[in-house]
């Protein structure tokens, strides 16, 4: 009966908990996704077109097609995270198999107009696969008590106390709804036995102390994420005379994201009242997004092509729900009723990722092959979380504008053809979005590809790998020393294209 009552009181919290700079970066990221040909050349297709995933870079590329076409692509994602935390190394890997691209284009030609062609394309790409694991362990001088103290200090003690006849889980939800995430974490730290007020008899007390005694503690952190950011493109493009291609696209995103973390801490001073603490969190995010893009490709001569494109900001409308559980030797007897069945549901919010411009250059050597270069530019300091009148979002936006900067992206790809065989290779570089490049390093990657034509149809295979160093904090507050994680993503992709 008690769990039923708690679920009935799962109300809407009015102040967001964890929407911050990390969310903006997460939903702005785009893996090297799409067709195997596109991946084999590291996505350097801005001045080439003629590939459904090239529409992600330049919507004018649909007008390069000469006939109707359909393609589908399957990828195996391998993610490896090598974490170093206080000189202790842990590695975690994950493999997933996904259909990451499917789409087609219809081409309508005209013989009596300067507008030679009209192309209408529809394409689905898995922009981001969130399936991932982190495993981090080490001996730290910063305990989980620092997380709760960072939230509790400054919070009046009186409103944290549960009322007579009130269940502990009801009080937890009520504080989240009426006072917000900060007070809710202070409540959890107090009833979880981790912290106490300096003056427990004073309802106006705003100072707290830890119940844990240690010089160092053993910490184990596990994080599992699942979900996706998918992108459906509806593209319209046209060819004017022989040398100019123009295009526009509407882009519809769908977000589904789950994050589960387990944290265990032991190794306190012998004789202390706390010998073990566990603190687990679960986050579910879902929503949708929209953007549009404009682009052009021009043939300067038989060999040289140039391209330019603009992608608008992407506006995501998202909702979060969270749940938590905590345990320690000093926790309240009813603390286990606060668990993953007790859900905080937050009001809808908006993340706006910045616009992006791309300039492209390609050299085509007849039927023998080609070289292609894309340069992209994006100002991440212009990202924003709304509503801006929310104090938590306002603080996050200040952090975004102060810590994030401009991001340059370079993609270089080539293809060499030997009769029905195509050999491909590419290189990808993406600058860190942080001004100081400490939290996230630059991304570097390379790709290889192979294609074989069966008459009008084609089989493509690609291999691409990227590496990036990330300084990952276990929690957003309190535990300030991050783990240094080397993130390596390796994709093996196979796709088939049918022309008709």
N, C-alpha and C positions, 0 to 999 in steps of 0.2 A: 504493500500500500504506500509505503514511504517513497519508493522510486516513482510511482505513478504521480504522486503529488509534486515531486520535484520536476518531472517532465512538464507537468501542466503549468509550471511557473517559469518555463524557459522563455523569457521575455526579450524584447529588443533592447540592446545596449545602445545608448545614444552617442557615445564617444568611442571612436575607433581605437583599437588596441595596438596593432602592429603595422598598420599601413605606413610605409616609410620609404626611404630611398632604395631599399632592396627590392621592393615591389615594382618600382618604376623600372629599375634595371632588368629585373626578371622578365617583365612583359615586353620590354623593348628588344630583348635579344632575339636573333634569328639564326638558327643553325644553318649550315650549308645543306639546304633541303632541295627536294625536287627530283627531276628526271636524272637518270644516270649520266646522260650526256652533259647536262648542266653541272652536275657534281664533279664529273671527271675533269672539267676545266675550271674548277673552283668558282663557278658562278659568274665568270667573266663574259657576260652576254649582252651588255648594255647597248652595244652598237651592232650586234649581230641579229638578234631576234631569231625567228624560226624555231623556237623551242618553247613549250608551254610554261616551263618554270622561269624562262627569261622574262615573262610578264611581271614577275616580282621586281625586276630591275627597271624595265622600260616597257610600258604598255603598247608602244608602237610596234613591238616585235611581232605581234599577231599578223600584221599586214605583210610580213615577209613570207609567210606560208603561201605556197602556190596551189594547194589543194586541201580538201578536207582531211582531218587527221584525228586520231585518238591515241592516247598513251596512258599506261599505268606503270607504277613503280613500286617496288618492295625493297625495304631497307632493314638491315640488321644493325642496331645501335649497340655499341660496346662503350660503356663509360667506366673509367678507372679513376679513383680518387686516392692519392697517396698523401696522407696527412701527417704532419709533424707537430706535436703539441708538447711543449716542455721536454724536447729531445726524445720523445717517444714516437715511433712511426707505426701507423696503421694504414692498411690498404683495403679498399672495398671496390668491388667491380659489379657491373650489372649488364645483362644482355637482354635486348627486346627486339622483336620482329614486328614491323608495322608496314601497312600500306601507306606510304607517305606522299603519294601523288597519283591523281587520276583526273583526266580532263580531255577536252577535245576542242576543235576549232572548225568552223564552217567558213568557206571562202567563196565569195561571189564576185565574178569577174565581169568587167564591162569593156566592150570593144569600141564604144562610140563616145567616150568621155575621157577627159584628162584624169578623172578619178578612176584609176585602173582596177582597183580592187576594194572590196569591203570585207572585213573579217570580223566574225563574232566568236569569241572564245569563252569557255567556262572551265575553270581549273581549281582543283582542291590541292593544297599543299599543307603538310604538317610543319608549321613554322618552328615549333619548339616541342620537343618531347621531354616532359618533365620527369620521366622515370629515372630515378637515381638513388644511390645509397652513399652515405658518409659514415665512417666509423672512426671516432677520435678518442684517444686515451692518453693520460699523462698524469704527472704529479705536479699539482698547481699550488701556488701560495694564495690563490683567490678562490674562496668557497662559494657555494650557492647562496649562503647567507648574504653575500654582497649584492646579489641580485635583488633580494627582498628588501634589504636596507636602502638601496638606491631608490626604490619606489616609496617605502614607508616613511622615511624621514621627511617631515613637513606635513604629514597627513594626521589630522586629529584622531585620537584613539577612540573616543566615545562612539562616533557613528559606525565604527567597525564591529562593535559588539552586537551579537544576535539578540533579538528581543525575546521576552518570555513566551514560551510555547512555539517559537519559530524553529524550524529545522535548519540545520547548518547549511544545507544546500540551497534552501530558500533565501537565507541571508546572503549567501555568495552571489546568487543571481540578482537579488534586489540591489546590492551594492554596485554591481556592474551596471545595472540599468540606470540607477539614480545618481551615482557618484562617479562612475567611470572605471576604466581599466587600472589606473594607478592605485586607487583605493582598493580595488578588488585584489590586486597582488599583495598589498599590505595585509589585507584580511587573510589571504591564503598563507602568507608567511607566519602570521600570528597563530592561527588555528592549526597550522602545520607544525608548530613547535619550534620553528627556526629562529624567530625573533620575538622579543618582548618589549613593551613600552618601558621607558626609564621610570616613569611614575604611573603605575597601573591604576592608582586610585584617582587619577586626574583625567577626566574626559577630554580636556584640552591639550593633553600631552601630544607633542609632535616629534619627540626624539625616541629612537629605538636602539636596542642593543642586540647583539647576536647571542644565541644560546650555544653556539658551537665554539669549541676551543681547538685550535690547531696551529701548527706552523706551516705544514703542507697537507694536502688531501689528495687522495686517489680519485680521479674522475674518469668516468666512461660515458661517452655520448654517442648515441646512434640516431641517425636521421634517415628516414625513408620518404621519398617524394614520388608521386605518380600523377599522371594527367597529361594535358596537351594544350597548346595554343594552335588552333587550326585556322587556315585562311582560305576563303572561297573568293575567287576573282571572277568578276563578270567584265569582260574586256571588249571594247569596240575600237577597231583600227581601220585605217584606210591608206591606200597608196596613191599619191598624186604624181602623175606622169611617170617617169622611170626612176627617179632618184630621191623621192621624199616619202617618208612613212610617218604617219601621225597616229597617236592612240590615246585613249583614256580608259581608265578602269575604276570600278567600284569594288572595294575590298571589305569583306565581312569576316570578322574574327569570332571564334568561339573559344572560351576559356573554361577549363575544368582542371582544378589543381587541389591535391591533397598532400599535406605535410604532417608526418608523425615523428615525434622525437621522444627518445628515452634518455634520461640523465640519472646516473647513480654516483653517489659520493660516499667514500669511506676513508678510513685512516685518520680519524680525529685523535686528539691527545688522549692517552690512556686515562681512564677515570672520568672523562667528560660524559654528560648525560646523553649526548647524541653520539651514536656509533655508526649510523647509516641513514642516508637521506636519498629518496627517489623523487624525481619531479618530471612528469611526462606531459606533453602537450600535443594537441591535434588541431589542425586548421584545415578547413574546406573553403575553397573559393570557386565561384562560378560566375559567368557573365558573358558579355559579348562586346564587340568593338567594331568600329567603322573607320575607314579612311578612303581616300581617292588618290589617283595618280594620273599624271599627264606626261607624255613623252614624245620624242621625235627622233628619227634616224635619217641621216642624209648620206647618199653615196657621192663622194667628192669626185671619184673616177672609178675605173674598173677594179682598183685594188683597195682604196681607202674609204672607210666608213666612219662617221662620227655619230654619237648619240648623246642626248641629254634628257633627263627626266626629273620630275618633282613628285615626291610622295608627301601628301598632307600629313599633319599630325594624326595619330590614331587615338580615337576617343573610346576608352574602355569604360563600361558601366558594370560594376562588380558588387557582389555581396559576399560577406565572410560569415562563417560561424566557427566558433572555437570551443574547445573543452579542455579541461586540465585535471590532473590528479597529483596528489602529493602524499608522502608518507615519511615519518621519522619516529624516533623513539619517544619524543615528547608531543606528538600530534594528538589533537582532540580525539576522543573515542569514536566520534561519528565522521571523521575526516574521509573515510572510504566511501561515504555517500556522495562526495564530490568526485565524480568520475566522468568517463566519456559519454555517459547517458545524460549528463547535465550540460546543456548547450547554451552558449551565449550567441545570440543572433544579432548581427550588426546591421545598421541601416545601409542602404545602397550608397556607394561612393563612386567617384569618377577618377580615372588616371588618364592624363593626356601625355602621350609620348611625343617628342618633337618631330617636326617635318625633316625630310632628308632630300638632298639634291645629289644627283650622280652625273658625272661626265664620263664619256666612253670613247674609245678609239679602237678600231680593228683594221687589220691588214689582211686581205684575202688573196691567196696565191692561186687563183683559178680553182681547179679541182684538186690541187695537191694538198691544200691545207690552209691554215689561218693562224694569226696571233691576235689576241684581244686583251684590252686593258680597261678596267673600270676604276674610277676614283669616286668615293662617296664621302659626303660631309654632313655631319649632324651636330647640333649644339644641345647637349644633354642638360645644360643648366636651365633650359627653357621648359623642361618637364614640369608637370604640376599635378597635385592631388587636390580634388575638390570634394565637398564645399570648403572654400578657403577660409570661411569664418569659423570653422572648427579649430580650436587652439592646437590640437594634435596635428592636424593637417598643416596649419600655418607653420609650426615648428619644422615639420618634414620638408615643406617647400623652402624654408630658409636654408636647411641643410643641403637641399638639392642645388640651389643657386650658388651656395658658397663652396661646395666640394666637387661638383661635377663641372666638366668643361666640354670642349669640342672633341668630336671623335672623327678621325679620318680612317677610311676603309680603302684598302687597295686589293684588287683581284686581278690576277694575271693568268691567262689560259692560252693553250695552244692545241691544235689538232693537225695531225698528219695522216693523209689518206693514201692507202696502197690498194687500188682497185676497190673491192668491197669491204676492206678492213680500214677502220679508223683508230689511230692511236692518240691518246689525249693525256695532258698533264696540266697542272695548275698550282698556283701559290696564292695564299690568302693572308692578309695582315689586317688586324683591327686594333686601333689604338685604345688604350685604357680610357674609360669614361671619367676617371678621377683625375683631378688636377695633379695630385702628388704621386699617382701610380702606385700607391702603397697597398690600398685595399684590394684592388684588382689590377693585375699586370696586363701587358699587351698580349693579344692573341695571335698566334702564328699557326699556319697549317699548310698542308700540301695535298695534292690529289693526283690520282692516276686513273685512266679510263681506257676502255676498249669497246669498239662497236663493230658489228657485222651486219651488212645489208643482205636481206633475202628478197631481192627484187625491190618492190616498193616499200617493204617493211624492214624494221631494224631491231636488233637485239643489242642492248647496251649494258655494260658492267662498269662500276666505278668503285674506287677505294679512296676515302679521304680521312685525314687525321688532323686534329687541332690540339694544341696544348696551351694552357694558360695557368698562371699562378694566382691563387686567391687567398687572401687573409680572411679567414672565417671566424667570427665570434660565435661562441656557443649560444649566447643570449644577447639581446639588444642592450642590456644594461647590466652593470655590476661586474661581470667577468670580462674585463677589458683586454686581456691578453688573448690574441687570436691564435688559431691553428693555421699554419702555413700548408695549404693544400695545392698540390699539383694536379690539375684537372686535365685528363686526356680523353678526348672523344674520338672514337674510330667507327666509321660507317662503311659497310659493304652493301652496295646497291645494285639491283638488277631491274631493268625496265624493258618494255616492249612497245614499239610504236607501229601503228597500222595507218597507212595512207590509203585513201580511197576517193 
